[in-house]
Each structure stands twice: as structure tokens, then as C-alpha cells.
Amino acid sequence: MSTIKDVATKAGVSRSTVSRVLNHHPYVDEKKRKAVQEAIKELGYTPNSSAQRLRGTETKTIAVLVSRIVNPFFSAVVDAMGEVATMHSYRMILCNTRGRADQELHFLELLRTKQVDGVILASIVNDWETIYPYLQYGPIVLCNEYPRDLHGAPVITIDQKKAMTTITKHLLHKGYDSIAYCNVYDVNHLPEGVRSPLAEDRYEGFVQTMKSEGKVIQSSWRFSGHSVDDGRDILRTILGLSNRPNAIITGSDEIAAGIIAEAKVKKVRIPEDLAVVGFDNQPTATLLEPQLTTIHQPTFEMGKQAMEMLLTLLANQNEQYESVTFLEAPIQIRHST
């Protein structure tokens, strides 16, 4: 069995550097970190401090990966997960990938090195074929986002296409026929090798509904973003267009909040001049003026079911469970439309 000394020799670093990498110390040169990680993989090294699980002892720890920790959606989902984990005497560690494929794999190494018993992916960056091999080290549950080629693992989510169809029909029935669209990701400009089926499905729901009603989709009315500041920028861009939309669908309540805030500055009336729809039904949706029409994401139930599913898999370690659970996501109609 390989030792820390073997890893250090192969990586060309000191044993203390290997130890810092194993303990996820932030102040390690990135080149040395990668060298150590490659040596660990090649040697099949498992840290002694984590080897207890190999002898049948659990760590009683779950890793939850999110792409953007400041997003209130993730906060609500993770809070529900934590409640369930605590009830079953499990600890939970929160891992912020910042939407980076390398960071996602870095945190998945916690599973391979037996530092956690299982992983919940509340976001996903790498393709499933890259993540799938980690299932041999412990169960993985997906919550919210999902890959196209998913197999061997369960996912808890909503029907993204159905939700976006509901929003679009609502606007069309209210008489808004010039609708702009803002996704959480620009599906045409993601990093090489990265896809977002969630974003693709939402956009497909929008496009199909617009086309079925004979409405034109303007390329200049397509946007992407995450934050309040992104929303402000989008409103300013819309005001600079000669042909403006009379409504906009956004991928999150944060973006919608930025649009509404900037509209007040620019004296744009919501919804008379521009109807605004969000996505998530975050607490801020009812604090805005006007209050925000949005899709209600069942964040508590989503997080709860994801953690319960993972604990079920941990109790039946010889089984792989593959399923897709769609939770209801109704529209909350308020005064922004």
C-alpha cells in the first residue's frame, strides 16, 4: 500500500505539502497541488486518516456541491438538506465549485479518498461520463441540475421545460407578445465541453411555446446572467434598443430584482412598459415593488428529498438507484405582470 512518502517522491514535493493538499489547505501552489493529485491517482493512495471507512466505519459526513454559494436558491436547498442530515446524525460540508469543472472534480475526490460517505450535486459542470466513475466510491445524488446522459444515480428536480412553458403562456395570455428571454446560462457560449441541460430545457420550453403561438423570437432580446447587477445591465441594454420587448422572462429572481431596481431609476413602469417574470420564488419576490411574478421552486422539498435519497443509498450500499423525480413548480402570479 502506498504511503505519503511515496506520493511525495512521485510528485517531487515534501511530505508536508502532500499533507496540506490532502487537508485542502488553501495556500498550496497550484502546480504542486496538481502534481500531488496526479501522484495520488497513479498510486491509488488512500489517506490513513480516512481509511476507517474501508474497514466498515462511516465518516457520517456528506459533501454538498453548489456552483454559486451566494445564490439564495442554493441557501434554501442546502438548509433543508442540513436539517435532514442532522436528524440522522450526519454532518454536512458545503463545497462551492464556482461553476468550475476542475473544482467540481477536486471536491469529488473527497468521496474517492473516503473523507465523505456520499455526495449531493446541487449543480453539475462536468459531463456525466467524467463523474460516473466516482460512484464506485460511494453514492451520488443530483439535485436541481442534471446531465443528458445520466445513469446510475437519482435526480430530484422540477420539469424545467414545463415551468418555462407555463410562464410564457401566462405572458402571452396577458397580451405580451414581444418577449425577451434571459437564461442563467448562455447555452451557445458555455466553456468547451460544458453543457447545461437545465438551461437548454428552459429555453426549449420558451421557444416551442412562442412558435406555437406564431410569435417571433428576436435574437437581440436574448440575455444571460445570474445576479442583481446582471439584471441592471440587461435593463440598460433593453432601453438602448430601437425595437424593445414589452416583457422579459428571467432565469432567477435575482436578475428580475435587478431589472426592477434599474427600472425605477430609469422611470420605466413595471408592468405597463415592461412586464418582468422571475424564477425561484425567493423571499425577495414579495419585497419588490411591484411584487414579482415567478415560478415557485420547491427548494425545501427538493433539498429534503435529495438528502433522504442519499441516506437511503448509504443504507443499501450494494445498490445503484436510478430515477428522476419531478416536483411541482407552480407559477406565482403577482403585480410585475
N, C-alpha and C positions, 0 to 999 in steps of 0.2 A: 504494500500500500504506500502511495506517495506521501511525502511529508512537506511541511512548509519549506524546509531546506531544499528539497528537490525542485519545488516551484520557483524559489528564489534563484537557484542556479540556472534553471532553464530560461527564466525571464531576464537574467542578468541584473538583478536588483538585490537589495538586502532583505533579510527575513522580516525586519520591522516594516518595510514597505509593503510586503505581501500581507502582513497583518493589518495594516491600515486599509488596504484595498478590500480585504475580507470583511472589515468592520465598517465599510462605506464611509471612511474618513474623507471629508471634502477637500482637504489640502494635499492631494496627491497629483503629481504631474500626469497629464492625460496620456502621454506616450508610455509612461511606466505602468499606468493603470491597465492600458490595453495589452501590454506585454504580459502582465501578470494574469489577466483574464484568459488570454490565449494559452498560456502555460497550464493554467488550471484545467482548461478544457482538454488539452492534449494529454495531460497526465491523468485525467479523471479524478482529480483531487477533491476530497470532501473534508471540510474543516472538522477537526476533532470536537470542537465545542458544539457542533451541530450534529454529530454522529449519533446522538442518543436516539433519534427517530429511527435510524437504521436498525436499532436494537428493539424497536417496538414502542418507544416513548415519544409521545407527541410534543410538539413545541407549544401547542394551544395558541398559535398565532396565525392570523390571516392577513395577507397583504391585499390592499385595495389600490388599484392603479387608476388615476384620473389624468386627463390631459391638461386641465386648467383649474387649479385649486381655488381660484378666486371666483369662479362661476357659482352663483347661488344654487343652481340646479344640482351640481355635484355635492355641495354642502348638505342639501336636504336628503339626497340619496344616501350619502355616507353616514349621516346622523341615524337614519333608520337601520342601516347595517350594523352600526355600533351598538345600538340598543339590543338587537337580536344576539350579537356576539357576546355581549356582557351577560345576558340571561343564561347563556350556555357556558360561561366561564372561559371564554376565548378573548384574547387580546387582538387588537386590530392596528395595523400600521398603514398609514396613508402615504402613497408614493405618487409624486407629481411628475409626470413624464414631459410636461410642456409640449406635448404633441410631437416628440422626437422619437424616431424608431430606435435609435441606439439606447436612449434612456429606458424605453419600454423593455428591451432585452436585458438591460442592466438589472432592472428590478425583478424580472422573471428568473434571474439567476438565484434569487432568494429561495425559490422553490427547488431548483436543482441542487443547491448546496444545503438543503434541509433546514433552512433558517425559518421557514414558514411551512405550515401544513397544506395550505391551499391559496389560490389567488382568485380575486374577482377583478375582471377588466371592465371598468365603467366607461372606458374609451379604448380604442384599438387603432394602432398605427401600422404595424407590420401586417403582411398578408398571413393568412391562417397557416399556410404550409411552413412558415418560419416559426410560428408559435406552437403548432401542434406537437412537436417532439417533447415539449415540456410536460405534456400530460403523463408521461411515464414517471414523473417525479411527484405527481400529486394532482388533485382535481383543479380545474379552471372553470369558472362560471362567467359568462358575459352578461353585462347589464347595460342597457341603453343601446350602445353601438354593437355592430355585428359585421362579420365578413361575408362575402358572397359564397365562399366555398366552405362554410362551417360544417364540421363533422366531428363527432366525438365529445362534444361539450354542449351544455344547455345555454340558452339565452333568454333573458327576461327583458322585454321591450314593449313598445307600442307599434301599431301599424302606421308607419310614417307616411306612407302614400295616402292612406285613408284620411289621416289627420289633415294633410295638406289639401286634399280634395274637399273636405268639409269647409275649411277656411275659404278656399277660392269660390266655392258655390255661395257661401254667405255673402261675400262681397258682390258677386255678380247679381244675386237676387236683390241686393240693396241698390242696384243701379250703377255700381262702379265697374266700368268696362275697360279702363286704361290702367292696368295693374302692374306695378313694379314688383320685383322679387329680390329678396336678399337672403342668401343661404349662409349657414355657418361656415361652409367651405365653398370655394370656387371650384366646382368639380372639374373644370377644364384646366386648372392651373395648380394642381396638387403636386408635391415633390415626386420625382420619378419613382415609380414602383408603389406609390401610395394611392389607395382608393378609399372613398367614403360611401359605402352603400347607403348609409343613413341619409346623407346629403343627396345622393342620386335618387333615392326613392321619393324623398320630399319633392324634388324638382319634377320628377316624372308625374307625380300627382297633380302638381300645378299645371304643367304643360298639357296633359291629357284633358283636364277639365276646361282649360281655356280653349283648346282646339275643338272640343265637343260642343262648345257654345259659339264657335265661329269667331273667336276673338284673336286679335293679333298680339304676338309677343315681341316687344321691342328689345333688341339686343342692348340698347343704351339704357334700358331700365333694369338690367341685371347687376346685382351687387353681392358682395360677400363681406362678412365681418363677425366680430364676437362681442364687442364692448360698447359702452355708452359713447365713447369718443368716436367709434366707427359709425354709430348712428348719427351723430352730429355731422360728420363728414358727408355721409350719404345725403342728408337733407340739403346741405350746401350744394352738393353736386346736382341734385334734382332741380334746385332753384336756378341753376345755370343752364338748364336745358331749354331749348326753344319749344320742344314738344314734351310737356310734362305729364306724368301719370296723375291720376286722381285718387290712387290708393297704393299702398305698399304692404306686402307680406314680408315679415322678418323671421329669421331663424331663432330668435331669442328675445325675451322681454328686455334684456339689457340694451340691445340695438334699438328696439322700439322706444325705450325710455330716452335714449339719446336723440332720436328723431323728434320726439315730442318736446323735449327741452329746447332744442335748437329752433323748433317751430315758434315757440314763444318769443325767442329773441328776434326772429325774422318776421314776426307778425303774420305767420301762416296759421290759418284756422284749422283746427282738427275737430271734426272730420269734414267740415264744409269744403275746405280747399284740398285736403289730403287725408284720406282715411288711413289708419295705421293698425296693423294686426301684429301681435307678438306670438311667442311660442314658449310655453313652460308653465305659465300662471304662477310666477314668483310673487312673494308678498308685495313687492313694489307695484305690481299691476293695479292694485286698488288705491295706491297712494298717488298715482299720477293724476294730472288734470288735463284732459279728461281721463277717466279710468279706462284701462286698456282691455280691448277685446283680444282674447288669446286662447290658445289650446292648453287645456289643463293636463299637464303630465303628472301621473300618479307617483310622485317621487318617493313617498313613504312606502307605498306598497311595492314599488319596484325594488327599492333597497332591501326591504324586509324579505321579499321572496327570493332575491338573489342570495342573501346570506343563509336563509333557511335551506335553499337548494345545495349550497356548498357544504353545509353541515351534514346534510343527508348523504352526500357523496363521501364525505370523510368517514361516516359511519359504515359505509359499504365500499371499502377501498378497492375491492376487486372488480367493481363495476364501472363502466363508462355509460353516462346517461346523456342522450342526445334529444333535445326538444327545443321548440320555440314557443314561448308563452307571450301572447299579445294581451296587454292590459288595455282597458278602455281609456280613451283620451278625448273627452268631450270638449266642445267649444264653449268658452265663457264669453257671452256677448255683453259688452259694456258700451260706453259712450264714445270710444275712439273710432267707431264705425257707424 
